[in-house]
Amino acid sequence: MTGRELAGQIAASHPRIQILYMSGYTDDAIEHHGLHGRALRLLQKPFTHDALVRHVREALEARVRA
């Protein structure tokens, strides 16, 4: 199962969930998998601790607003 498939299954049963993708793939590979250009939270590897905290905080705040 891919990360996108897993996210879809989780979102189906938890529609308000915020999903943060992490990828070591290039932008070209991400586009090839059909994820580029969507309203998508993506954290590119390698990432710093601060970047991870920032992305998680943004996802949590978006959930509160939703």
Stockholm file with secondary structure:
# STOCKHOLM 1.0

chainA/1-66         MTGRELAGQIAASHPRIQILYMSGYTDDAIEHHGLHGRALRLLQKPFTHDALVRHVREALEARVRA
#=GR chainA/1-66 SS CCHHHHHHHHHHHCTTCCCEEEECSCHHHHHHTTCTTSSCEEEESSCCHHHHHHHHHHHHHHHHHC
#=GC SS_cons        CCHHHHHHHHHHHCTTCCCEEEECSCHHHHHHTTCTTSSCEEEESSCCHHHHHHHHHHHHHHHHHC
//
